[in-house]
Amino acid sequence: MNSLVHVEGVSKHFGAVRAVDNVTFDVAQHSLCGLLGRNGAGKTTLMNLLTGHDFVTSGTITLFGENPVDNARVLSRTCVVKESQLYPDTLRGKHVLRAASWVYPNWDHDLAGRLADELAVPLNRRVKRMSRGQRSAVGVVVALASRAELTILDEPYAGLDAVARQIFYDALLREYAEHPRTVILSTHLIDEVADLLDHVLLIDHGRLAIDAPADELRGSAVTVSGRSAEVDRFVAGRTVLTRDVLGSLTSATVAGMSATDRADALAAGLDLAPVSLQQLIIGRTRATTVQEDAS
């Protein structure tokens, strides 16, 4: 794999709290990678480490083969936009875009203008007087129009309404197809971005729970339902992510189901249903929480 981002054994501790705990992964060049996880799972801390805004407690991080901390060569090729992006009080929307054009060598002025129009960004208004959604729109415009080789998005679109988010997703896919780049997208809106991603990283309690291609994950779990006795007999010894009981009926989400397993379930008179990426993520994180509570 042609790795653009390499993270090796990275941990970040805040006193006794292990916000990131011995995480290792690679992000390939020209991939659209989702960094997923619950609030407080460690996503933002990991983003800050990736972008050189904080220091690792242990381990190593390289972007473009170099340490990102105080590294102008890396930073000039990287665009980072966060939900809580801060701007000087006097800056207007048009000033933010003008400043971004000086920073990013691949900046596309026409694209910035089109996106600003589509997202109804009030470019003559001071950013501090914009609504949350308008500030999010400014961040989205900067991220896409930068055409940076590495674009890191830490939920900057969370303030957008559903229509504006769809405009962003459509523009992201269009840009990704026409001008390939590496995108790391941190979000809790899993169902909305599931079809955009080609790779998934799941952070849970500071640890890396999933590092896999999105296509592989989409078919990796199945919900099995039927009479409780038959379901219990079938899932015995298998990885059960969730289990719900209603009277004499049980449904269980089972990971790692092969084609033979599915055929066996159908032969046993059980019903099978596909599991969305969001359902899989919820099941994996819920299973981890239950295990930790039990211990």
C-alpha positions in Angstrom: 0.0 0.0 0.0 1.2 3.5 -0.9 0.8 5.0 2.6 0.5 8.8 2.9 -0.3 8.7 6.6 1.5 6.3 8.9 0.7 6.0 12.6 2.7 3.5 14.7 2.0 2.6 18.3 0.7 6.1 19.1 -0.6 6.9 22.6 -1.7 10.2 24.2 -2.2 10.4 27.9 -3.8 13.2 29.9 -2.8 12.2 33.4 -4.4 8.9 34.1 -6.7 9.2 31.0 -5.5 7.3 27.9 -7.3 9.4 25.2 -5.4 7.4 22.5 -4.0 4.0 23.4 -1.4 2.3 21.3 -3.0 3.0 17.9 -1.4 1.8 14.6 -2.7 2.3 11.1 -1.9 3.5 7.6 -4.0 5.7 5.3 -3.3 5.0 1.6 -2.8 7.8 -0.9 -5.9 8.8 -2.8 -8.3 7.2 -0.3 -11.4 8.5 1.4 -11.1 7.3 4.9 -13.7 7.6 7.7 -12.5 8.1 11.2 -15.5 7.0 13.2 -16.4 6.6 16.9 -18.6 7.8 19.7 -18.2 11.2 21.3 -15.2 11.0 23.7 -13.8 8.0 21.9 -10.5 9.8 21.0 -11.2 11.0 17.5 -10.4 14.7 18.0 -7.3 13.9 20.1 -6.1 11.6 17.3 -6.8 14.4 14.7 -4.8 16.9 16.8 -1.9 14.4 16.9 -2.1 13.8 13.1 -2.0 17.5 12.3 0.8 18.3 14.8 -1.4 20.4 17.0 -0.5 18.2 20.0 2.4 15.9 20.9 2.2 12.1 21.2 3.0 10.5 24.6 4.6 7.6 22.7 4.8 6.3 19.2 5.4 8.0 15.8 3.3 9.8 13.2 4.4 10.6 9.7 2.6 12.5 6.9 4.3 12.3 3.5 7.0 10.4 5.3 7.8 13.3 7.7 7.0 14.3 11.2 4.1 16.9 10.9 5.0 19.0 14.0 6.2 22.5 12.9 6.9 21.1 9.5 6.1 23.7 6.8 6.6 21.2 3.9 3.9 18.9 5.4 1.6 21.7 6.4 1.6 23.3 2.9 0.3 20.0 1.5 -2.3 19.5 4.2 -5.7 21.2 4.8 -7.2 20.8 8.2 -10.7 22.1 9.0 -12.5 21.5 12.3 -16.0 22.0 13.6 -14.7 24.5 16.1 -12.5 26.4 13.6 -11.6 29.8 14.9 -11.0 33.0 12.8 -9.9 36.5 13.8 -12.9 38.7 14.8 -12.3 41.2 12.0 -12.3 38.7 9.2 -15.1 38.5 6.7 -16.0 35.4 4.7 -14.2 36.7 1.6 -11.1 37.4 3.7 -11.0 33.8 4.8 -11.1 32.5 1.2 -8.5 35.1 0.1 -6.1 34.0 2.9 -6.7 30.4 2.1 -5.7 31.1 -1.5 -2.3 32.3 -0.3 -1.7 29.2 1.8 -2.7 26.4 -0.5 -0.8 26.2 -3.8 -3.6 24.2 -5.6 -6.3 26.6 -4.5 -9.2 26.7 -7.0 -10.8 30.2 -6.9 -13.7 29.3 -9.3 -14.6 26.2 -7.2 -14.5 28.3 -4.0 -16.9 30.8 -5.6 -19.3 28.2 -6.8 -19.5 26.4 -3.5 -19.9 29.6 -1.6 -22.9 30.4 -3.9 -24.4 26.9 -3.5 -24.1 27.0 0.3 -25.3 30.6 0.5 -22.2 31.8 2.4 -22.5 35.5 3.2 -19.0 36.4 2.1 -19.3 40.1 3.1 -20.3 39.3 6.7 -17.8 39.0 9.5 -17.3 35.3 10.4 -18.0 36.0 14.1 -21.5 37.3 13.1 -22.3 34.3 11.0 -24.6 31.5 12.2 -23.1 28.1 13.1 -24.2 26.7 9.8 -22.7 29.6 7.8 -19.3 29.1 9.6 -19.5 25.4 8.8 -20.1 26.3 5.2 -17.0 28.5 5.1 -14.9 25.6 6.4 -16.3 23.2 3.8 -15.5 25.7 1.0 -11.9 26.0 2.3 -11.5 22.3 2.6 -12.7 21.5 -0.9 -11.3 24.5 -2.8 -7.8 24.0 -1.2 -7.4 20.8 -3.3 -4.7 19.9 -0.7 -3.1 16.5 -1.2 -4.2 15.6 2.3 -7.5 17.0 3.5 -8.5 16.4 7.1 -12.1 17.2 8.2 -13.0 17.0 11.8 -16.8 17.3 11.6 -16.8 20.9 10.1 -20.1 20.1 8.3 -21.9 19.2 11.6 -23.5 22.7 11.6 -24.9 22.3 8.1 -28.6 21.5 7.6 -29.5 18.3 5.6 -29.6 20.1 2.2 -26.3 21.8 2.7 -24.7 18.5 3.9 -25.9 16.8 0.7 -24.3 19.6 -1.4 -21.1 19.0 0.5 -21.2 15.2 0.0 -21.9 15.6 -3.7 -19.1 18.2 -4.1 -16.7 16.0 -2.2 -17.4 12.9 -4.4 -17.1 15.0 -7.5 -13.8 16.5 -6.4 -12.5 13.2 -5.3 -13.2 11.7 -8.7 -11.9 14.6 -10.8 -8.9 15.6 -8.6 -7.8 12.6 -6.5 -6.6 13.4 -3.0 -6.4 11.7 0.4 -9.3 12.6 2.7 -9.7 11.7 6.4 -13.3 12.4 7.4 -14.2 12.3 11.1 -17.9 12.1 11.8 -20.7 10.7 13.9 -23.1 10.9 10.9 -22.2 7.4 9.8 -25.3 6.6 7.7 -24.8 9.8 5.7 -21.2 9.1 4.8 -21.3 5.3 4.6 -21.5 5.2 0.8 -18.7 7.8 0.4 -16.0 5.9 2.3 -13.5 3.4 0.9 -11.8 2.7 4.2 -13.0 2.8 7.9 -11.1 3.4 11.1 -13.1 3.0 14.3 -11.8 4.4 17.5 -13.4 3.1 20.7 -12.2 4.1 24.2 -9.0 5.4 22.6 -8.2 2.1 20.9 -8.4 1.1 17.3 -11.4 -1.3 17.0 -11.7 -1.5 13.2 -9.2 -0.9 10.4 -10.7 -2.3 7.2 -12.0 -1.5 3.7 -15.6 -0.2 3.8 -16.8 -2.8 1.2 -15.5 -5.6 3.4 -17.3 -4.2 6.4 -20.6 -3.7 4.6 -21.0 -7.5 4.2 -19.3 -8.6 7.4 -22.4 -8.8 9.7 -25.9 -10.1 9.4 -29.0 -9.9 11.7 -30.4 -13.4 12.3 -33.9 -13.7 13.7 -36.4 -16.4 14.6 -37.5 -18.4 17.5 -35.2 -17.9 20.5 -34.1 -21.5 20.8 -33.1 -21.8 17.1 -31.3 -18.5 17.2 -29.5 -19.3 20.4 -28.4 -22.7 18.9 -27.2 -21.1 15.7 -25.2 -18.2 17.2 -23.5 -20.4 19.9 -19.7 -19.9 19.5 -20.1 -17.0 17.0 -19.4 -13.3 17.5 -22.7 -11.8 18.6 -22.6 -8.0 18.5 -26.2 -7.3 19.6 -29.1 -9.5 20.8 -32.7 -8.4 21.2 -35.5 -10.6 22.7 -39.2 -10.0 22.2 -41.3 -12.8 23.7 -40.4 -16.0 22.1 -38.5 -14.4 19.3 -34.8 -13.3 19.2 -32.8 -11.3 16.7 -29.0 -11.3 16.9 -26.4 -9.3 14.9 -23.6 -11.7 14.1 -20.2 -10.8 12.7 -18.0 -12.8 10.4 -20.8 -14.7 8.6 -19.6 -16.6 5.6 -21.8 -17.7 2.6 -21.9 -21.2 4.2 -23.0 -19.8 7.5 -25.8 -17.9 5.8 -26.9 -21.0 4.0 -27.0 -22.9 7.3 -29.1 -20.2 8.9 -31.6 -20.3 6.1 -31.7 -24.1 6.3 -32.5 -23.8 10.0 -35.5 -21.6 9.2 -34.0 -18.4 10.4 -34.5 -15.0 8.7 -31.5 -13.0 7.6 -31.2 -9.2 7.2 -28.3 -7.0 6.1 -26.6 -4.8 8.6 -25.7 -1.2 7.7 -22.3 0.3 8.4 -23.9 2.4 11.2 -25.5 -0.7 12.8 -22.2 -2.5 12.6 -20.4 0.3 14.3 -23.0 0.6 17.0 -22.9 -3.1 17.6 -19.1 -3.2 17.9 -18.9 -0.2 20.3 -21.9 -1.5 22.3 -20.3 -4.9 22.6 -17.0 -3.3 23.9 -18.9 -1.3 26.5 -20.8 -4.3 27.7 -17.5 -6.3 28.0 -15.8 -3.5 30.0 -18.8 -3.1 32.3 -18.8 -6.8 33.0 -15.1 -6.7 33.9 
